[in-house]
Amino acid sequence: MNSNDMIIQQISYFIANSPGIFGLKTPESTIIATTNFNAKLLGCRHQDNLIGKTDYDYPSQASEFARHFLEEDHKVLMEQKCCTFLNIIKYKDEQWRLVISEKWPVFNHNNDLIAIASKARFLDYSDCLAKPFLNLDNLFNNKQTILSSYSVDDFSSLTPKEQECLFFLLRGKTAKQIATLMRINHRTVESYFEKIKLKMNCINKADLIEKSFNLGYQYHIPPCLFSQACSIVLD
């Protein structure tokens, strides 16, 4: 057994015997290891049923999210660093789930990338409603910090579609990309931005982004996002 195999074997053993959602893939995005909990969420009876498969092979609607998973893997491979994502996925139980996930490259002793590891946890819809300003930075430490100095009323003056547009804008999406994600015309997206700027007393998008970050709106997750598959890069 070479050193690469030993590293993979050690990580795989840890993942296979861990609770929660953990995973390990080859650089080609073939599944090496996962947890039983994750396997059952994805529609498999046992974690071994996923070994050697890809995201397209999930026996549930999660397979429809495969393209997003692969794009995330590609980002990790290209940047060769840990990346954090916000995913909205429908699992075997037919429920939409908001998932905060981290993916990071695994290197051998020669600094060659040999695998992609991941971990994830759920954010409940009730948390999103009860705590509209949720600090995503603390999710993996189970610390859900309320940014109580910010006004909920200011953000709630926006319609659900306007909130959704602003959410994507604050994560670097263009009007055309937002239109694709929301399945609407990009001109409609621009009209939403005009209304948002008017409501928030902003001159342009740069002003809108700056004010939104100053108010902490980057921590708000619109409840309407719990009805469509998407992947957003958080870091």
PAZAPA-4460 file (N, C-alpha, C; in steps of 0.05 Angstrom, whole numbers, plus 32768, in hexadecimal, padded with zeros to 4 digits):
% residues 235
    n_x    n_y    n_z   ca_x   ca_y   ca_z    c_x    c_y    c_z   seq   type   mol
   8011   7FE8   8000   8000   8000   8000   8012   8019   8000     1      M     A
   800D   802B   7FED   801D   8043   7FEB   8012   8058   7FFF     2      N     A
   8021   806F   8001   801A   8083   8014   7FFF   8090   800E     3      S     A
   7FF8   8093   7FF4   7FDE   809F   7FED   7FC7   808D   7FF7     4      N     A
   7FCA   8073   7FF2   7FB6   8060   7FFB   7FB2   8061   8019     5      D     A
   7FC9   8064   8027   7FC7   8064   8045   7FB8   807D   804F     6      M     A
   7FBD   8094   8042   7FAF   80AC   8049   7F91   80A9   8044     7      I     A
   7F8B   809F   802C   7F6E   809C   8025   7F61   8088   8038     8      I     A
   7F6F   8072   803E   7F64   805E   8050   7F5E   8069   806C     9      Q     A
   7F70   8079   8076   7F6D   8084   8091   7F55   8098   8092    10      Q     A
   7F53   80A9   807E   7F3C   80BC   807D   7F22   80AD   8078    11      I     A
   7F23   8099   8067   7F0A   808A   8061   7F00   807B   807A    12      S     A
   7F12   8071   808A   7F0B   8063   80A2   7EFD   8076   80B6    13      Y     A
   7F09   808E   80B8   7EFE   80A3   80CA   7EE1   80AA   80C1    14      F     A
   7EDE   80AF   80A7   7EC4   80B7   809C   7EAF   80A1   809F    15      I     A
   7EB7   8089   8098   7EA4   8073   8099   7E99   806E   80B5    16      A     A
   7EA8   8076   80C9   7EA0   8071   80E5   7E97   808A   80F4    17      N     A
   7E91   809F   80E4   7E89   80B8   80F0   7E6B   80BD   80ED    18      S     A
   7E5F   80CB   8100   7E43   80D3   80FC   7E42   80EC   80EA    19      P     A
   7E2A   80F4   80E2   7E27   810C   80D3   7E2D   8108   80B5    20      G     A
   7E34   811E   80A8   7E38   811E   808B   7E55   8124   8085    21      I     A
   7E64   8110   807D   7E80   8112   8075   7E83   8103   805B    22      F     A
   7E97   810B   804B   7E9B   80FD   8032   7EB8   8100   8028    23      G     A
   7EC0   80EE   8016   7EDA   80EE   800A   7ED8   80E5   7FED    24      L     A
   7EE3   80F5   7FDB   7EE2   80EE   7FBE   7EFE   80EF   7FB2    25      K     A
   7F01   80E2   7F9C   7F19   80E4   7F8C   7F19   80FF   7F7E    26      T     A
   7F2F   8108   7F73   7F30   8122   7F64   7F1D   8121   7F4C    27      P     A
   7F15   8109   7F43   7F01   8106   7F2D   7EE5   8105   7F37    28      E     A
   7EE1   810A   7F52   7EC6   810B   7F5E   7EB9   80F0   7F60    29      S     A
   7EC8   80DB   7F62   7EBD   80C0   7F68   7EBE   80BD   7F87    30      T     A
   7EA8   80B2   7F92   7EA5   80B0   7FAF   7EB8   809A   7FB9    31      I     A
   7EC8   80A1   7FCD   7EDA   808E   7FDA   7ECE   8085   7FF5    32      I     A
   7EC2   8098   8004   7EB7   8092   801E   7EA1   80A6   8025    33      A     A
   7E8E   809D   8035   7E79   80AE   8040   7E6F   80A2   805A    34      T     A
   7E5C   80AF   8067   7E51   80A5   807F   7E36   8097   8079    35      T     A
   7E2E   8085   808C   7E14   8078   8088   7DFE   808C   8089    36      N     A
   7E00   80A0   809A   7DEB   80B4   809C   7DE7   80C2   8081    37      F     A
   7DFD   80CA   8074   7DFC   80D7   805A   7DF1   80C5   8045    38      N     A
   7DFA   80AC   8045   7DF1   8098   8031   7DD3   8095   8032    39      A     A
   7DC7   8093   804A   7DAA   8090   804D   7D9B   80A9   8044    40      K     A
   7DA6   80C0   804A   7D9A   80D9   8040   7D98   80D9   8022    41      L     A
   7DAD   80CE   8015   7DAE   80CE   7FF8   7D9F   80B7   7FEB    42      L     A
   7D93   80A5   7FFC   7D83   8090   7FF1   7D8F   8074   7FF1    43      G     A
   7DA6   8071   7FFD   7DB4   8057   7FFE   7DB0   8049   8019    44      C     A
   7DB0   802E   8018   7DAC   801F   8031   7DC5   801F   8042    45      R     A
   7DDD   8021   8035   7DF6   801F   8043   7E0B   8030   8035    46      H     A
   7E1E   803A   8044   7E33   804C   8038   7E43   803E   8022    47      Q     A
   7E46   8024   8024   7E56   8015   8010   7E48   8016   7FF4    48      D     A
   7E2E   801B   7FF4   7E20   801C   7FDA   7E29   8034   7FC9    49      N     A
   7E36   8048   7FD6   7E3E   8060   7FC7   7E5C   805F   7FBF    50      L     A
   7E6B   804D   7FC9   7E88   804C   7FC3   7E8C   8046   7FA5    51      I     A
   7E9C   8056   7F99   7EA1   8053   7F7C   7E8D   8060   7F6A    52      G     A
   7E79   806D   7F76   7E64   807A   7F66   7E6A   8098   7F65    53      K     A
   7E59   80A6   7F55   7E5B   80C3   7F53   7E41   80D0   7F5D    54      T     A
   7E41   80EA   7F5F   7E29   80F8   7F68   7E10   80F3   7F56    55      D     A
   7E15   80EC   7F3D   7DFF   80E7   7F2B   7DF2   80CC   7F31    56      Y     A
   7DFE   80BB   7F42   7DF4   80A0   7F47   7DE2   809F   7F60    57      D     A
   7DDD   80B5   7F6E   7DCD   80B5   7F85   7DB1   80AB   7F7E    58      Y     A
   7DA5   8098   7F8E   7D8A   808E   7F88   7D75   80A0   7F95    59      P     A
   7D77   80BA   7F91   7D64   80CD   7F9C   7D66   80E6   7F8B    60      S     A
   7D55   80FA   7F92   7D56   8113   7F83   7D6F   8123   7F87    61      Q     A
   7D7F   811B   7F9A   7D99   8129   7F9F   7DAB   8126   7F86    62      A     A
   7DA6   8111   7F76   7DB7   810E   7F5E   7DB3   8125   7F4A    63      S     A
   7D9C   8133   7F4C   7D97   814A   7F3B   7DA9   8162   7F43    64      E     A
   7DB6   8160   7F5A   7DC8   8174   7F64   7DE5   816E   7F5C    65      F     A
   7DE9   8158   7F4E   7E04   814E   7F48   7E15   8163   7F3B    66      A     A
   7E0A   8172   7F28   7E1A   8186   7F1A   7E25   819B   7F2D    67      R     A
   7E15   81A3   7F41   7E1F   81B6   7F54   7E35   81AA   7F65    68      H     A
   7E32   8191   7F6E   7E47   8184   7F7D   7E61   8183   7F6E    69      F     A
   7E60   817D   7F54   7E78   817B   7F44   7E85   8196   7F40    70      L     A
   7E74   81AB   7F3D   7E7F   81C6   7F3B   7E8E   81CE   7F55    71      E     A
   7E83   81C6   7F6B   7E90   81CB   7F85   7EAB   81BD   7F86    72      E     A
   7EAB   81A3   7F7E   7EC4   8194   7F7E   7ED9   81A1   7F6C    73      D     A
   7ED0   81AB   7F55   7EE2   81B8   7F42   7EEE   81D1   7F4F    74      H     A
   7EDE   81E0   7F5D   7EE8   81F8   7F6A   7EFE   81F2   7F7E    75      K     A
   7EFA   81DC   7F8E   7F0E   81D4   7FA1   7F27   81CB   7F93    76      V     A
   7F25   81BC   7F7D   7F3C   81B3   7F6E   7F4C   81CB   7F63    77      L     A
   7F3D   81DE   7F58   7F4A   81F5   7F4B   7F58   8207   7F5F    78      M     A
   7F4B   820D   7F75   7F55   821F   7F89   7F67   8212   7F9E    79      E     A
   7F65   81F7   7FA0   7F75   81E7   7FB2   7F74   81F2   7FCF    80      Q     A
   7F5C   81F8   7FD8   7F58   8202   7FF3   7F3C   81FA   7FFC    81      K     A
   7F36   81FC   8016   7F1C   81F7   8020   7F08   820B   8016    82      C     A
   7EF0   8202   800E   7EDB   8213   8004   7EC1   820C   8014    83      C     A
   7EB1   8221   8019   7E98   821D   8028   7E81   8224   8015    84      T     A
   7E6C   8213   8016   7E55   8216   8004   7E3B   8215   8014    85      F     A
   7E27   8223   8009   7E0C   8221   8013   7DFC   8213   7FFD    86      L     A
   7DF1   81FC   8004   7DE2   81EB   7FF1   7DC5   81E8   7FFA    87      N     A
   7DB3   81E8   7FE7   7D97   81E1   7FEB   7D92   81C8   7FDB    88      I     A
   7D8C   81B2   7FE9   7D8A   8197   7FDC   7D71   8189   7FE5    89      I     A
   7D65   8179   7FD3   7D4F   8168   7FDA   7D5A   814B   7FDC    90      K     A
   7D57   8140   7FF4   7D61   8124   7FF9   7D4B   8110   7FF5    91      Y     A
   7D50   80F7   7FFD   7D3D   80E1   7FF9   7D22   80E6   8006    92      K     A
   7D22   80F4   801D   7D09   80F9   802B   7CF8   810F   801E    93      D     A
   7D01   8119   8006   7CF2   812D   7FF7   7CF1   8148   8005    94      E     A
   7D01   814C   8019   7D02   8165   8027   7D1A   8176   801D    95      Q     A
   7D15   8190   8018   7D2B   81A2   8011   7D3B   81A7   802A    96      W     A
   7D56   81A5   8028   7D68   81AA   803E   7D7B   81C0   8037    97      R     A
   7D80   81D1   804A   7D95   81E5   8048   7DAE   81DA   8055    98      L     A
   7DC4   81D7   8046   7DDC   81C9   804F   7DF4   81DC   804D    99      V     A
   7E02   81DF   8063   7E1C   81ED   8062   7E32   81D8   8060   100      I     A
   7E42   81DA   804C   7E56   81C5   8048   7E72   81D2   8043   101      S     A
   7E86   81C3   804C   7EA2   81CA   8046   7EAF   81B4   8036   102      E     A
   7EBE   81BB   8022   7ECE   81A8   8013   7EEB   81B1   8012   103      K     A
   7EFD   819F   8016   7F19   81A7   8015   7F2A   8191   8008   104      W     A
   7F41   8199   7FFC   7F52   8186   7FEF   7F63   8176   8003   105      P     A
   7F68   815E   7FFC   7F7A   814C   800C   7F94   8148   7FFD   106      V     A
   7FAA   814F   800A   7FC4   814D   7FFD   7FD5   8136   8009   107      F     A
   7FE6   812B   7FF9   7FF9   8117   8003   8013   8124   800D   108      N     A
   8027   8115   8013   803F   8120   801E   804F   8130   800A   109      H     A
   8049   812B   7FF0   8057   813A   7FDB   8047   8153   7FD2   110      N     A
   8031   8158   7FE2   8020   816F   7FDC   8010   816B   7FC2   111      N     A
   800B   8152   7FBB   7FFA   814C   7FA4   7FDD   8149   7FAE   112      D     A
   7FCA   8154   7FA0   7FAE   8151   7FA7   7FA4   8135   7FA1   113      L     A
   7F9B   8127   7FB5   7F93   810B   7FB0   7F75   8105   7FB6   114      I     A
   7F67   8119   7FC2   7F4B   8114   7FC8   7F3E   812E   7FD0   115      A     A
   7F23   812D   7FD1   7F13   8144   7FDB   7F02   813A   7FF2   116      I     A
   7F06   8147   8009   7EF6   8140   8021   7EE0   8154   8026   117      A     A
   7ECB   814C   8033   7EB5   815E   8038   7EA7   8158   8053   118      S     A
   7E9B   816D   805E   7E89   816A   8075   7E72   817D   8071   119      K     A
   7E5B   8177   807E   7E44   8188   807A   7E31   8186   8093   120      A     A
   7E20   819A   8096   7E0B   8199   80AA   7DF3   81A9   80A0   121      R     A
   7DDC   81A2   80AC   7DC3   81AE   80A3   7DBE   81C8   80B2   122      F     A
   7DB0   81DA   80A4   7DA5   81F2   80B1   7D87   81F0   80AD   123      L     A
   7D78   81EF   80C3   7D5B   81EB   80C2   7D4D   8203   80B7   124      D     A
   7D36   81FE   80A9   7D25   8214   809F   7D1B   8225   80B6   125      Y     A
   7D14   8218   80CD   7D0A   8227   80E4   7D1F   823A   80EF   126      S     A
   7D38   8233   80ED   7D4E   8245   80F5   7D4E   825D   80E4   127      D     A
   7D4A   8259   80CA   7D4A   826F   80B6   7D34   8283   80BC   128      C     A
   7D1D   8279   80C4   7D06   828A   80C9   7D09   8299   80E4   129      L     A
   7D12   8289   80F8   7D13   8294   8113   7D2C   82A6   8117   130      A     A
   7D41   82A1   8107   7D5A   82B0   810A   7D62   82BB   80EF   131      K     A
   7D56   82CF   80E6   7D5B   82D9   80CB   7D77   82E3   80C6   132      P     A
   7D85   82EA   80DB   7DA1   82F2   80D7   7DB3   82DD   80E4   133      F     A
   7DB9   82C9   80D5   7DC8   82B2   80DF   7DE5   82B3   80D6   134      L     A
   7DF7   82B1   80E9   7E14   82B4   80E2   7E1E   8299   80D8   135      N     A
   7E21   8297   80BD   7E2A   827E   80B1   7E46   8276   80B9   136      L     A
   7E56   8289   80C2   7E72   8283   80C9   7E73   8270   80E1   137      D     A
   7E5E   8270   80F2   7E5F   8260   810A   7E4F   8246   8108   138      N     A
   7E45   823F   80F1   7E34   8228   80EF   7E42   820E   80F6   139      L     A
   7E5B   820B   80EE   7E69   81F2   80F3   7E70   81EF   8111   140      F     A
   7E6F   8205   8120   7E75   8203   813C   7E5B   8203   814C   141      N     A
   7E44   81FF   813D   7E2A   81FE   814A   7E23   8218   8159   142      N     A
   7E2E   822E   8151   7E29   8248   815D   7E18   8258   814A   143      K     A
   7DFF   825C   814F   7DED   826B   813E   7DE9   8286   8149   144      Q     A
   7DFA   8299   8140   7DFB   82B4   814C   7DE7   82C6   813F   145      T     A
   7DD6   82D3   814F   7DC3   82E6   8145   7DD1   8302   8144   146      I     A
   7DD0   830F   812D   7DDB   8329   812B   7DC6   833D   8133   147      L     A
   7DC1   833F   814D   7DA9   834D   8157   7DAA   836B   8153   148      S     A
   7DC1   8376   814C   7DC3   8393   8147   7DB7   839C   812D   149      S     A
   7DB0   8389   811C   7DA5   838F   8101   7D87   838D   8101   150      Y     A
   7D7A   839D   80F1   7D5D   839E   80F0   7D51   838A   80DD   151      S     A
   7D41   8379   80E8   7D33   8365   80D7   7D1F   8373   80C4   152      V     A
   7D13   8389   80CE   7CFE   8397   80BF   7D0A   83A2   80A5   153      D     A
   7D23   83AB   80A5   7D2F   83B7   808D   7D2F   83A2   8077   154      D     A
   7D38   838A   807E   7D3A   8375   8069   7D1E   836A   8061   155      F     A
   7D0C   8369   8075   7CF2   835D   806F   7CE1   8370   805D   156      S     A
   7CEA   8388   8058   7CDC   839A   8046   7CE0   8391   8029   157      S     A
   7CF3   837F   8024   7CF7   8374   800A   7CE5   835C   8005   158      L     A
   7CDB   8359   7FED   7CCB   8341   7FE6   7CDD   8328   7FE6   159      T     A
   7CD1   8310   7FE7   7CE1   82F8   7FE6   7CF4   82F7   7FCE   160      P     A
   7CEA   82FF   7FB6   7CFB   82FF   7F9E   7D12   8313   7FA1   161      K     A
   7D0C   832A   7FAC   7D21   833E   7FB0   7D36   8334   7FC4   162      E     A
   7D2D   8327   7FD9   7D40   831C   7FEC   7D52   8307   7FDF   163      Q     A
   7D46   82F7   7FCE   7D55   82E2   7FC0   7D6A   82EE   7FAD   164      E     A
   7D62   8303   7F9E   7D75   8311   7F8D   7D8C   831C   7F9C   165      C     A
   7D86   8329   7FB3   7D9B   8335   7FC3   7DAD   8320   7FCE   166      L     A
   7DA2   830A   7FD7   7DB2   82F3   7FE1   7DC7   82EB   7FCD   167      F     A
   7DBF   82E7   7FB4   7DD1   82DE   7F9F   7DE5   82F4   7F98   168      F     A
   7DDC   830D   7F97   7DEE   8323   7F90   7E05   8325   7FA5   169      L     A
   7DFE   8321   7FBE   7E13   8323   7FD3   7E27   830C   7FD2   170      L     A
   7E21   82F8   7FC1   7E33   82E2   7FBE   7E40   82E2   7FA2   171      R     A
   7E41   82FA   7F96   7E50   82FE   7F7E   7E43   82F5   7F64   172      G     A
   7E29   82EF   7F65   7E1B   82E7   7F4C   7E13   82FF   7F3B   173      K     A
   7E15   82FC   7F21   7E0C   8311   7F0F   7DEE   830F   7F0B   174      T     A
   7DE2   8323   7EFE   7DC5   8323   7EF9   7DBE   830B   7EE8   175      A     A
   7DCE   8304   7ED4   7DC8   82ED   7EC3   7DCA   82D3   7ED2   176      K     A
   7DDE   82D1   7EE4   7DE1   82B8   7EF4   7DC9   82B6   7F08   177      Q     A
   7DC1   82CC   7F13   7DAA   82CC   7F26   7D91   82C4   7F17   178      I     A
   7D8E   82CE   7EFE   7D77   82C7   7EEE   7D75   82A9   7EE9   179      A     A
   7D8D   829E   7EE4   7D8E   8281   7EDF   7D86   8272   7EF9   180      T     A
   7D91   827A   7F0F   7D8B   826D   7F29   7D6D   8270   7F30   181      L     A
   7D62   8287   7F2A   7D46   828C   7F32   7D32   8284   7F1B   182      M     A
   7D3D   827D   7F04   7D2D   8275   7EED   7D1A   828B   7EE4   183      R     A
   7D26   82A3   7EE2   7D17   82BA   7ED9   7D28   82CA   7EC5   184      I     A
   7D1D   82DD   7EB8   7D2C   82EE   7EA4   7D3F   8300   7EB3   185      N     A
   7D57   8305   7EA8   7D6B   8316   7EB5   7D61   8333   7EB7   186      H     A
   7D4F   833B   7EA5   7D44   8356   7EA7   7D32   8358   7EC0   187      R     A
   7D25   8342   7EC7   7D14   8342   7EDF   7D26   8344   7EF8   188      T     A
   7D3D   8337   7EF7   7D50   833A   7F0D   7D59   8357   7F10   189      V     A
   7D5F   8364   7EFA   7D67   8380   7EFB   7D51   8392   7F06   190      E     A
   7D38   838B   7EFF   7D22   839B   7F0A   7D1F   8397   7F28   191      S     A
   7D25   837F   7F32   7D25   837A   7F4E   7D3B   838B   7F5C   192      Y     A
   7D52   838D   7F4F   7D68   839D   7F5B   7D61   83BA   7F5C   193      F     A
   7D52   83C4   7F48   7D4A   83E0   7F48   7D37   83E5   7F60   194      E     A
   7D25   83D2   7F65   7D13   83D5   7F7C   7D22   83D3   7F97   195      K     A
   7D36   83C1   7F98   7D45   83BE   7FB1   7D55   83D8   7FB6   196      I     A
   7D62   83E3   7FA1   7D71   83FB   7FA5   7D5F   8412   7FAE   197      K     A
   7D47   8413   7FA4   7D34   8428   7FAC   7D2D   8425   7FCA   198      L     A
   7D27   840C   7FD1   7D1F   8407   7FED   7D35   840C   8001   199      K     A
   7D4E   8406   7FF8   7D65   8408   800A   7D74   8423   8006   200      M     A
   7D69   8434   7FF5   7D75   844E   7FF0   7D92   844C   7FE7   201      N     A
   7D96   843C   7FD2   7DB0   8438   7FC7   7DB1   8442   7FAA   202      C     A
   7DC9   844C   7FA2   7DCC   8457   7F87   7DD1   8442   7F72   203      I     A
   7DE2   842F   7F78   7DE9   841A   7F65   7DEE   8400   7F74   204      N     A
   7DF6   83EB   7F65   7DFA   83D0   7F71   7E11   83D1   7F85   205      K     A
   7E26   83E0   7F7E   7E3D   83E1   7F91   7E34   83ED   7FAC   206      A     A
   7E24   8401   7FAA   7E1A   840E   7FC2   7E07   83FA   7FD1   207      D     A
   7DF7   83EB   7FC2   7DE5   83D8   7FCD   7DF4   83C1   7FDC   208      L     A
   7E0A   83B8   7FCF   7E1A   83A2   7FDC   7E27   83AC   7FF5   209      I     A
   7E33   83C4   7FF4   7E40   83CF   800B   7E2D   83D3   8023   210      E     A
   7E15   83DE   801D   7E02   83E3   8032   7DF8   83C8   803E   211      K     A
   7DF3   83B5   802C   7DE9   839A   8035   7DFD   838D   8048   212      S     A
   7E17   838E   8041   7E2B   8383   8053   7E2D   8392   806D   213      F     A
   7E2B   83AC   806C   7E2B   83BC   8084   7E14   83B5   8097   214      N     A
   7DFD   83AD   808B   7DE6   83A6   809A   7DE5   8389   80A2   215      L     A
   7DF8   8379   8098   7DF9   835D   809F   7DE7   834B   808F   216      G     A
   7DDE   8355   8078   7DCB   8345   8068   7DD8   832D   805B   217      Y     A
   7DF3   832B   805B   7E00   8313   8050   7DFA   82FB   8061   218      Q     A
   7DEF   82FF   807A   7DE9   82E9   808B   7DCC   82E0   8089   219      Y     A
   7DBC   82ED   8079   7DA0   82E6   8076   7D9D   82D2   8060   220      H     A
   7D8E   82BD   8066   7D87   82A8   8052   7D6A   82A9   804C   221      I     A
   7D61   82B2   8035   7D45   82B4   802E   7D37   8299   8030   222      P     A
   7D21   8297   803E   7D12   827D   8041   7D0A   8272   8026   223      P     A
   7D06   8283   8012   7CFD   8279   7FF7   7D12   8267   7FEA   224      C     A
   7D2B   8268   7FF4   7D3F   8257   7FE8   7D3B   8239   7FEF   225      L     A
   7D29   8233   8002   7D25   8218   8009   7D12   8209   7FF6   226      F     A
   7D12   8211   7FDD   7D01   8203   7FCA   7D0E   81FF   7FAF   227      S     A
   7D29   8202   7FAE   7D37   81FF   7F95   7D54   81F6   7F9A   228      Q     A
   7D5E   81E6   7F89   7D7A   81DC   7F8C   7D8D   81F2   7F83   229      A     A
   7DA1   81F7   7F94   7DB6   820A   7F8C   7DCF   8206   7F9D   230      C     A
   7DE4   8211   7F94   7DFE   8210   7FA3   7E0A   822C   7FA2   231      S     A
   7E10   8236   7FBA   7E1C   8251   7FBC   7E36   824F   7FCA   232      I     A
   7E4B   825B   7FBF   7E65   825C   7FCB   7E65   8271   7FE2   233      V     A
   7E6B   8268   7FFA   7E6D   827A   8010   7E89   8284   8016   234      L     A
   7E9D   8273   800F   7EB8   827A   8014   7ECB   826B   8001   235      D     A
***
